[in-house]
């Protein structure tokens, strides 16, 4: 298993990881998710430091793509039925070593991905069934700092989290 100093790529799920998993459904059919600003800040810092960030989700809400684009994430795959297919293609295209990838997921659909990467992680409120597959469980909940936690840990260990220089 990988350690924080080996990570070069972050792959994230959306619901339950970048959001707290709550959906507000309106009569109009619109579904609203809430993102945590501090997670977003860490994502921006990681991108500026040269890390790859990939988001793969089964959800199809284009407002998610809009939020992630605002943060600078270009590699966003929504409405994905087979995350492994996207993962394999992305790794091949970018010549990534799976041992240098951190994946954060929160529920059973993430199990396959957790098994493929060097550092499988989850928020503290992830489904109990996936906890045994994670080498790191964030002390933060999904949509409440779990993403910031793993990004900051990686960047600090690698000497790239330097707020005094920003």
C-alpha positions as CSV (number, residue, x, y, z in Angstrom):
1,X,0.0,0.0,0.0
2,X,1.1,3.5,-0.7
3,X,2.0,6.2,1.8
4,X,1.1,9.9,1.6
5,X,4.6,10.8,0.2
6,X,4.0,8.6,-2.9
7,X,0.7,10.1,-4.0
8,X,0.6,12.1,-7.3
9,X,-3.1,11.7,-8.3
10,X,-6.4,12.1,-6.4
11,X,-9.5,10.4,-7.6
12,X,-12.7,11.4,-5.9
13,X,-16.3,10.4,-5.8
14,X,-18.9,13.1,-5.5
15,X,-21.9,12.2,-3.3
16,X,-20.7,11.4,0.2
17,X,-17.1,12.6,-0.5
18,X,-17.2,16.0,-2.1
19,X,-20.7,16.5,-0.6
20,X,-22.3,15.2,2.5
21,X,-24.5,12.9,0.5
22,X,-27.6,15.0,1.1
23,X,-29.8,15.9,-1.9
24,X,-32.5,18.5,-1.8
25,X,-35.1,17.7,-4.3
26,X,-37.4,20.4,-5.5
27,X,-40.8,20.2,-7.2
28,X,-39.1,21.5,-10.4
29,X,-37.0,18.4,-10.5
30,X,-33.8,20.2,-9.6
31,X,-31.6,18.5,-7.1
32,X,-29.2,20.6,-5.0
33,X,-26.0,19.4,-3.4
34,X,-23.8,21.3,-1.0
35,X,-20.0,21.5,-1.4
36,X,-17.5,22.5,1.4
37,X,-15.4,25.5,0.6
38,X,-12.4,24.3,2.4
39,X,-12.3,21.1,0.3
40,X,-12.5,23.3,-2.7
41,X,-9.5,25.4,-1.6
42,X,-7.4,22.3,-1.1
43,X,-8.3,21.1,-4.5
44,X,-7.2,24.4,-6.1
45,X,-3.9,24.3,-4.2
46,X,-3.3,20.7,-5.3
47,X,-4.0,21.5,-8.9
48,X,-1.6,24.5,-8.8
49,X,1.0,22.2,-7.3
50,X,0.8,19.8,-10.3
51,X,-1.3,16.9,-8.9
52,X,-3.8,15.2,-11.1
53,X,-7.4,15.3,-9.8
54,X,-10.0,13.1,-11.4
55,X,-13.7,13.0,-10.4
56,X,-15.8,9.9,-11.3
57,X,-19.4,9.8,-10.3
58,X,-22.5,7.8,-11.2
59,X,-24.5,11.0,-10.8
60,X,-25.3,13.1,-13.8
61,X,-26.1,16.6,-12.4
62,X,-24.4,19.2,-14.6
63,X,-24.3,21.7,-11.6
64,X,-21.6,19.3,-10.2
65,X,-19.5,19.8,-13.3
66,X,-19.9,23.5,-13.1
67,X,-18.7,23.6,-9.5
68,X,-15.7,21.4,-10.3
69,X,-14.8,23.4,-13.4
70,X,-14.8,26.5,-11.2
71,X,-12.2,24.8,-9.0
72,X,-10.1,24.0,-12.0
73,X,-10.8,20.3,-12.3
74,X,-10.8,19.4,-16.0
75,X,-11.1,15.6,-15.6
76,X,-14.7,15.1,-14.6
77,X,-16.7,12.0,-15.6
78,X,-20.4,12.0,-14.6
79,X,-23.1,9.4,-15.2
80,X,-20.5,6.7,-15.1
81,X,-21.7,3.1,-14.8
82,X,-18.3,1.4,-14.9
83,X,-15.7,3.5,-13.0
84,X,-13.0,1.0,-13.7
85,X,-13.3,1.6,-17.4
86,X,-12.7,5.3,-16.9
87,X,-9.9,4.6,-14.5
88,X,-8.1,2.3,-16.8
89,X,-8.3,4.7,-19.7
90,X,-7.2,7.7,-17.6
91,X,-4.2,5.8,-16.2
92,X,-3.2,4.7,-19.7
93,X,-3.6,8.2,-21.2
94,X,-1.7,9.9,-18.4
95,X,0.8,7.0,-17.8
96,X,-0.1,6.8,-14.1
97,X,1.2,4.2,-11.7
98,X,-1.7,2.9,-9.6
99,X,0.5,2.9,-6.5
100,X,0.7,6.7,-6.7
101,X,-3.1,7.1,-6.7
102,X,-5.3,8.0,-3.8
103,X,-9.0,7.2,-4.2
104,X,-11.7,8.5,-1.8
105,X,-15.1,6.8,-1.9
106,X,-17.8,6.3,0.7
107,X,-20.1,3.5,-0.3
108,X,-20.4,0.0,-1.9
109,X,-20.2,1.3,-5.5
110,X,-16.7,2.5,-4.7
111,X,-15.3,-0.9,-3.6
112,X,-13.9,-1.8,-7.0
113,X,-12.0,1.4,-7.2
114,X,-10.7,1.1,-3.6
115,X,-9.1,-2.2,-4.6
116,X,-7.3,-0.7,-7.6
117,X,-5.3,2.1,-6.1
118,X,-2.3,2.5,-3.9
119,X,-4.1,4.4,-1.2
120,X,-7.8,3.6,-0.7
121,X,-9.4,6.2,1.6
122,X,-12.8,7.2,2.9
123,X,-14.5,9.8,5.1
124,X,-15.3,8.8,8.7
125,X,-19.0,8.5,7.9
126,X,-18.5,6.1,5.0
127,X,-20.6,3.0,4.8
128,X,-19.4,0.3,7.3
129,X,-18.9,-2.2,4.4
130,X,-16.1,-0.2,2.9
131,X,-14.1,0.7,6.0
132,X,-12.1,-2.5,5.9
133,X,-10.9,-1.8,2.4
134,X,-9.4,1.7,3.3
135,X,-5.9,2.2,4.5
136,X,-6.8,5.7,5.7
137,X,-10.1,6.8,7.2
138,X,-10.3,10.6,7.5
139,X,-11.5,11.9,10.8
140,X,-13.8,14.2,8.8
141,X,-17.1,13.5,7.2
142,X,-17.8,13.6,3.5
143,X,-18.6,17.1,2.3
144,X,-17.2,18.4,5.6
145,X,-13.4,18.4,5.2
146,X,-12.5,14.8,4.3
147,X,-11.1,15.8,0.9
148,X,-9.2,18.7,2.4
149,X,-7.8,16.3,5.0
150,X,-6.2,13.9,2.5
151,X,-5.0,16.6,0.1
152,X,-3.4,18.6,2.9
153,X,-1.8,15.4,4.4
154,X,-0.2,14.5,1.0
155,X,1.0,18.0,0.3
156,X,2.4,18.5,3.8
157,X,4.3,15.2,3.7
158,X,5.7,16.2,0.3
159,X,6.6,19.7,1.4
160,X,4.0,21.4,-0.9
161,X,1.5,22.7,1.6
162,X,3.2,26.0,2.4
163,X,0.6,28.7,3.2
164,X,3.2,31.2,4.2
165,X,4.3,31.3,0.5
166,X,0.8,31.6,-1.0
